[in-house]
Amino acid sequence: MNESSRLYQGDMLDVALLLPPESFRLIYLDPPFLTGRERVGSKPEYAYNDGGSLDTYLPWLEQRLIAVKKLLLPDGSLILHLDWRTSHHARVMLDRIFGMNRFINEIIWHYTGGGRSKSRFSCKHDTLLWYARNDNPYFDIEAVRVPYKPASGYAKGGIKAASGRHYQPNPSGTPVDDVWDIPIINPLASERVGYPTQKPLRLLDRLISALSAPGELVGDFCCGSGTTLVSAQKLTRRWVGADVSPAAIACFVDRFRSAFPNQSLPVIQKVD
Ligand SMILES: C[S@@+](CC[C@H](N)C(=O)[O-])C[C@H]1O[C@@H](n2cnc3c(N)ncnc32)[C@H](O)[C@@H]1O
């Protein structure tokens, strides 16, 4: 663990209020989505309530986003991860909090697996809203190039324009766009820890690689099983994690210890 990484158990609002302003390069938030059901994982204690109504959910979220924004460096970024239920409300809310011109991308995380609907097109994507504090956020597209599609001219050795000019492929592949095909964690995947709605490391690896540099501070204040923190640790970023659920924090602690057996963890600070 880097000396300045920290772990809190408490409401993300209370945690945000005690952290230093303008210190985070990237904050990723994957809060409850308002699915209307209790989310339960492989153990009864791996659970969180995802019910409620829009009338209470939106003010709850807004209060926390306002607090979290203050923690970002001037060229830092927020990623808010939601789905079709609330992402449109959240986008309008974030336009208000950050300013419309601070909206950078709506990233679509497309996945397959799970059941298929017969009454409508199956919902197989989440929406990640990227807002920045100023109009020149840190961004390293080179860190996240992906292989060319096999049918692409570049994959076949390059493209010859009508002018005769030859465009060579980049050995690292093509810059990634805003639709990301990343599989959900399959039941046998070694990274699965049994926490409900655990996100894949590949998703967080890409976000952290593009939106922060090694040594910088990354935050996740509803961290669940701590996917963001594990990715940040692996990618040599400093991190601050929080979750209101003691079981989530315990889950992350087990996960961290098995992923990084030689690293020490910060003392868990309880925030009431
Ligand atoms: C969608 S899950 C996060 C999953 C996580 N990204 C992962 O990969 O495991 C949402 C988390 O938000 C936490 N949570 C709910 N309300 C919270 C609050 N007010 N403050 C902090 N965490 C909260 C829940 O306990 C739950 O762990």
The ligand as a MOL file (V3000), in Angstrom:
LIG
                    3D

  0  0  0     0  0            999 V3000
M  V30 BEGIN CTAB
M  V30 COUNTS 27 29 0 0 0
M  V30 BEGIN ATOM
M  V30 1 C -22.9810 -1.0570 -7.0230 0
M  V30 2 S -22.2560 -1.4280 -5.4770 0 CHG=1
M  V30 3 C -20.5360 -1.1170 -5.7820 0
M  V30 4 C -19.8730 -2.3150 -6.4200 0
M  V30 5 C -18.3860 -2.0970 -6.6610 0
M  V30 6 N -18.1360 -1.1490 -7.7290 0
M  V30 7 C -17.6640 -3.3860 -6.9400 0
M  V30 8 O -17.0580 -3.5450 -8.0160 0
M  V30 9 O -17.7180 -4.2850 -6.0840 0 CHG=-1
M  V30 10 C -22.7670 -0.0420 -4.5410 0
M  V30 11 C -22.1590 0.0690 -3.1730 0
M  V30 12 O -22.5790 1.3140 -2.6110 0
M  V30 13 C -22.6260 1.1640 -1.2150 0
M  V30 14 N -23.3900 2.2810 -0.6560 0
M  V30 15 C -24.7300 2.4690 -0.6500 0
M  V30 16 N -25.0220 3.6330 -0.0690 0
M  V30 17 C -23.8590 4.2020 0.3120 0
M  V30 18 C -23.4980 5.4140 0.9520 0
M  V30 19 N -24.4210 6.2790 1.3280 0
M  V30 20 N -22.1880 5.6690 1.1640 0
M  V30 21 C -21.2340 4.7750 0.7930 0
M  V30 22 N -21.5130 3.6030 0.1850 0
M  V30 23 C -22.8050 3.3310 -0.0750 0
M  V30 24 C -23.2370 -0.2200 -1.0130 0
M  V30 25 O -22.9380 -0.7410 0.2700 0
M  V30 26 C -22.5730 -0.9890 -2.1560 0
M  V30 27 O -21.4320 -1.6680 -1.6950 0
M  V30 END ATOM
M  V30 BEGIN BOND
M  V30 1 1 1 2
M  V30 2 1 2 3
M  V30 3 1 2 10
M  V30 4 1 3 4
M  V30 5 1 4 5
M  V30 6 1 5 6
M  V30 7 1 5 7
M  V30 8 2 7 8
M  V30 9 1 7 9
M  V30 10 1 10 11
M  V30 11 1 11 12
M  V30 12 1 11 26
M  V30 13 1 12 13
M  V30 14 1 13 14
M  V30 15 1 13 24
M  V30 16 1 14 15
M  V30 17 1 14 23
M  V30 18 2 15 16
M  V30 19 1 16 17
M  V30 20 1 17 18
M  V30 21 2 17 23
M  V30 22 1 18 19
M  V30 23 2 18 20
M  V30 24 1 20 21
M  V30 25 2 21 22
M  V30 26 1 22 23
M  V30 27 1 24 25
M  V30 28 1 24 26
M  V30 29 1 26 27
M  V30 END BOND
M  V30 END CTAB
M  END
